[in-house]
């Protein structure tokens, strides 16, 4: 008899908990917004990009990337010329 009463109490308790958790409301799904990030590095950033492209176009040795190499020398020349010309 004790087991029957305990099982009825258990069934009633779980039934009321299940009813308490259900609702007729619509479940809202989260939405994500797309944010466009535009990075503006300014005048010196543009000079850096231009100098890099110019150095890669004019250098014959692309393997030597040391500070004594042709690639760095051309980049430095193009970069300083660009900064001076634009007045950055």
Number of C-alpha atoms within 10 A of each C-alpha: 6 6 8 9 10 11 12 11 12 11 12 12 11 12 11 10 11 10 9 9 7 8 8 5 6 6 7 6 6 6 6 6 6 6 6 6 6 6 6 8 10 9 13 16 13 15 22 19 13 16 22 18 13 16 22 17 12 13 16 11 11 14 10 12 12 10 10 9 14 20 23 20 16 18 23 17 12 20 23 15 14 19 16 10 10 11 9 10
